[in-house]
Amino acid sequence: MSSARLAVCGLAALGAAVAFACTERLPISLEPEDAGPPPPAWGLDARPIAPTCAARAKGPSRARVSFEPVSPVKFDRPVAIETRGSRMYVLEQGGLIRVLGADTSVAPTVADLTKRAGGLRSGGEAGLLGIAFHPDFAQNKLVYLYFTADKVPAVPGIAFEAIIARYESPDGGLTLNLATEKRILTIDDPFGNHNGGTIQFGNDGYLYFGLGDAGGGGDPLKAGQDPNQLFGKMIRLDVDGGDPYAIPPNNPFAAGGGRPEIYALGFRNPYRWSFDRPTGDLWVGDVGQGTREEIDKVILGGNYGWSIREGKTCFEAPTCDATGLIDPVVDHERTPANLEAISICGGVVYRGSKIPEISGKYVYGDTGTGRFWAIPTDEAAPTPLRLEQDLPKTSPVGFALDPNGEVVFANYEGTILRIAPPKPPQEMPDKLSETGCMDPADATKPIAGLFPYDVNVPQWADGALAERYLSIPGDAKIGVLPDGRLELPAGSVAMKLVRAEGRPVETQLLLRRPDGAWEAYAYAWDDDGRDATLVGGSKDVKLRSGRDHHIVDRAGCASCHNAAAGVTLGVEAAQIDRDFAYPARTGNPLATLEHVGMLSSPVARESYRALPRLEGYDTLDRRARAYLHGNCASCHRGSEPPALDLRFSTRLDATRACDTPRLVLGKPEASSIVETMRASGPGRMPPIATTVVHEAAATTVADWIRSLSRCE
């Protein structure tokens, strides 16, 4: 019942208004006309339900790895990474080469190929695509790039030139001198796609290059099987043995019968590939056309089938002659019925120790589906192991090993990510807006269907204020315990939105999982106030005054929200038997829970005493005891002697506080209860999430102790 109604001449019992006649009546002329029955004690007429705000079971994560950012730098379409020493060079398709060093928060520019004579042609599958440092770079300072540029003058039927060029670095790789450009190989590309991308030096000192079938669809030049075309091939050049290059003597066609630069044939678009340095093995990801994507382990002179076959299947024919063709190690289906992959982008062999499950395996990915796999390197037909299931999707385009031998990759989202050990299952979304407990149209507002309430004596949080909400699933009931405490059923969520100095700083969620286990989470509000981010540990939020608001970690939450205290502090009859402003009227939260059928049984009035508020007009002893109940009794519950029992329902002579240093009758200055409330360091009470003394409370408790002459 509202305080206004009590002031007129009524008293409220839980769930029913019992009117007592006033001893005096107003003059008849001043008595109001019949205003009808008084409003009900409850604030809601129907049970609120918020199905999206629920504590669900934590499913096991299928992810065998995790992805972590290497750098906060945002790149523009990064397509390749090359590691040299402690540096990682990142190629942007639009022409920039940038480098990540010891300070990964910055990525200075090494070169901008748009400024080279002749410029750069980028877009689609064209642009800056590959980089390789000469094995003797420390002495000769030579760096090789692969890129596309316009044909000058233009030639009908030629989309652009695919160019491998050499440059000098005057400063150990910090910059490239574009004026030192020397073309090594130039290829006229008729279609503009299937340009390959990677260039690398092998353990043999030769420069390797993968080139696609010239593009279009269906191998229009029939290049894949034509030894007289470079399209559709892996190419190997001796850049030290001639000008601009010589032919390695054991290349398959070095003595004739085809282009001598060819190392292996039968590829559609070997876009990304890599060497396993300890073994020298060459692993290639070859992008398919309509039915298969493949991973090949390439050997000198090998024929990998395109366009006789796509993967292990005949290409656009029911049968085909596969004599002399080498099967892919893996071919992934890319049909509408089973879209495993759609744009395979190769990978690297991982030999690190941080992720034992994939150590010694070839790790690769697919740009289109965002899938990642690992396969053993010593099996002819291995079964790929999915790595990323249940992780947020990303689109890998180029893999490398970082300076420590860990797998990194670039993605079209513009970030460089590292493949790291798997993390525990994602228990909660990273953003509060994704929890289902906030309004989809405005993440600063709770979703409709939550049960709002308030408490008589909130926990002190350095002056911060809080809004409180409950979400109870379906037709589940809140249990009523003999002492008036309320027990939320499985699937429930208790939410508290904390505001400090006029702005939201923290939202706390207390969840009871379907198995009955309780878990606490905290979200710190972002600086723009539009959403909040999950806090992994503790966190200090700087307020306008310069003071910090401290968000405790999950262990800190559990120290107060413990089983002995019933976990949900404040969700008890003594705390919520009070007025609360509901949308339509002022009502009593406890009476409302009973009226809308959310309680398993009525709360017996004799089972509890409503807590008076600290700033109210109740007696000094009741206000002091109520404060100690709300702020201290979650831990100090007198579970066994000589434990202190500060529950409001406990008689003072049973609290085990009197005649001890905790409470010295008449002497607050000698009582440790007051001392710890005023402390600023170790031993301060409450010990969690507060550094500012609650002066009003400390004064009230001190005045109460000063008033005591006996313990009863």
CORFENRA-V258703 format. One record per backbone hydrogen bond with DSSP energy under -0.5 kcal/mol. NH is the residue of the N-H (numbers start at 1). CO is the residue of the C=O. Records with the same first field share a line. If there is no record, write none. Layout:
BEGIN
NH = CO / CO
END
This chain:
BEGIN
6 = 2
7 = 3
8 = 4
9 = 5
10 = 5 / 6
11 = 18
13 = 16
16 = 13
18 = 11 / 16
19 = 17
20 = 9
30 = 27
31 = 27 / 28
53 = 50
54 = 52
55 = 491
56 = 54
59 = 57
64 = 387
65 = 387
66 = 420
68 = 418
70 = 416
71 = 416
73 = 104
75 = 73 / 414
77 = 75
78 = 411
79 = 91
80 = 91
82 = 89
84 = 87
87 = 84
88 = 100
89 = 82
90 = 88 / 98
91 = 80 / 89
92 = 90 / 96
93 = 77
94 = 76
95 = 92
97 = 111
98 = 90 / 96
99 = 108
100 = 88
101 = 99 / 103
104 = 102
106 = 103
110 = 97
111 = 97
113 = 95
115 = 112
116 = 113
119 = 116
121 = 148
122 = 120
123 = 126
125 = 192
126 = 123
128 = 93
129 = 127 / 146
130 = 146
132 = 144
134 = 142
137 = 134
139 = 136
140 = 136
141 = 137
143 = 167
144 = 132
145 = 165
146 = 130
147 = 163
148 = 127
149 = 161
158 = 155
159 = 157 / 189
160 = 189
161 = 149
162 = 187
163 = 147 / 161
164 = 185
165 = 145 / 163
166 = 182
167 = 143
168 = 177
169 = 141
170 = 168
172 = 169
174 = 171
176 = 110
177 = 168
178 = 176
180 = 177
181 = 178
182 = 166
184 = 164
185 = 164
187 = 162
189 = 160 / 187
190 = 188
191 = 214
193 = 214
197 = 210
198 = 271
200 = 208
202 = 206
205 = 202
207 = 237
208 = 200 / 206
209 = 235
210 = 198
211 = 209 / 233
213 = 268
214 = 194
220 = 215
222 = 219
226 = 223
227 = 225
229 = 226
232 = 212
233 = 211 / 230
234 = 264
235 = 209
236 = 261
237 = 207
238 = 246
239 = 237
241 = 238
244 = 242
246 = 238
248 = 246
251 = 248
253 = 262
254 = 251
256 = 253
259 = 227
262 = 259
263 = 234 / 264
264 = 234
265 = 302
266 = 224 / 232
267 = 232
271 = 269
272 = 285
274 = 283
276 = 281
277 = 275
279 = 276
280 = 276
281 = 276
282 = 298
283 = 274 / 281
284 = 296
285 = 272
286 = 284 / 294
287 = 269 / 285
293 = 332
294 = 286
295 = 330
296 = 284
298 = 282 / 296
301 = 263
302 = 299
304 = 265 / 302
306 = 266
308 = 305
309 = 305
310 = 313
311 = 309
313 = 310
315 = 308
316 = 314
322 = 320
325 = 322
326 = 303
327 = 325
329 = 295
330 = 295
332 = 293
334 = 291
335 = 338
338 = 335
340 = 333 / 338
341 = 333
345 = 365
348 = 363
350 = 348 / 361
351 = 349
358 = 355
359 = 355 / 356
360 = 350
361 = 350 / 358
362 = 375
363 = 348 / 361
364 = 373
365 = 346
366 = 371
367 = 343
370 = 366
373 = 364
374 = 385
375 = 362
377 = 360
382 = 379
384 = 382
385 = 374
386 = 384
387 = 372
388 = 372
391 = 388
396 = 394
397 = 410
398 = 410
400 = 408
402 = 406
405 = 402
408 = 400
409 = 417
410 = 398
411 = 415
412 = 395
414 = 411
417 = 409 / 415
418 = 68
419 = 407
420 = 66 / 418
422 = 64
427 = 425
432 = 532
434 = 431
435 = 432
439 = 442 / 445
442 = 439
445 = 442
447 = 437
450 = 447
451 = 470
452 = 450
453 = 468
456 = 575
464 = 461
465 = 499
467 = 497
468 = 453
469 = 495
470 = 451
471 = 493
476 = 473
478 = 598
479 = 477 / 487
481 = 479 / 485
484 = 481
486 = 571
487 = 479
488 = 486
491 = 512
492 = 489
493 = 471
494 = 510
495 = 469
496 = 508
497 = 467
498 = 496 / 506
499 = 465
500 = 503
503 = 500
505 = 498
506 = 498
507 = 523
508 = 496
509 = 521
510 = 494
511 = 509 / 519
512 = 492
513 = 511 / 517
516 = 513
519 = 511
521 = 509
523 = 507
524 = 533
525 = 505
526 = 531
529 = 526
533 = 524
534 = 430
535 = 522
536 = 534
539 = 551
541 = 549
542 = 540
543 = 547
546 = 543
549 = 541
550 = 548
551 = 539 / 549
552 = 550
557 = 553
558 = 554
559 = 555
560 = 556 / 557
561 = 557
562 = 560
566 = 563
567 = 562
568 = 566
569 = 567
571 = 568
572 = 570
573 = 484
575 = 572
576 = 572
577 = 573
578 = 576
580 = 587
582 = 580 / 585
587 = 580
588 = 41
589 = 578 / 587
590 = 576
592 = 588
593 = 589
594 = 590
595 = 591
596 = 592
597 = 594
598 = 593
599 = 593
600 = 478
604 = 602
607 = 604
608 = 605
611 = 574
616 = 613
623 = 619
624 = 620
625 = 621
626 = 622
627 = 623
628 = 624
629 = 625
630 = 626
631 = 627
632 = 628
633 = 628 / 629
635 = 632
636 = 632
637 = 635
638 = 644
643 = 640
645 = 655
646 = 636 / 644
650 = 647
654 = 651
655 = 652
657 = 652
659 = 663
660 = 657 / 663
663 = 657 / 660
665 = 663
666 = 705
667 = 664
670 = 667
671 = 668
672 = 661
673 = 662
675 = 671
676 = 672
677 = 673
678 = 674
679 = 675
684 = 681
685 = 676
695 = 693
698 = 694
699 = 695
700 = 696
701 = 697
702 = 698
703 = 699
704 = 700
705 = 701
706 = 702
707 = 703
708 = 704 / 705
712 = 710
END
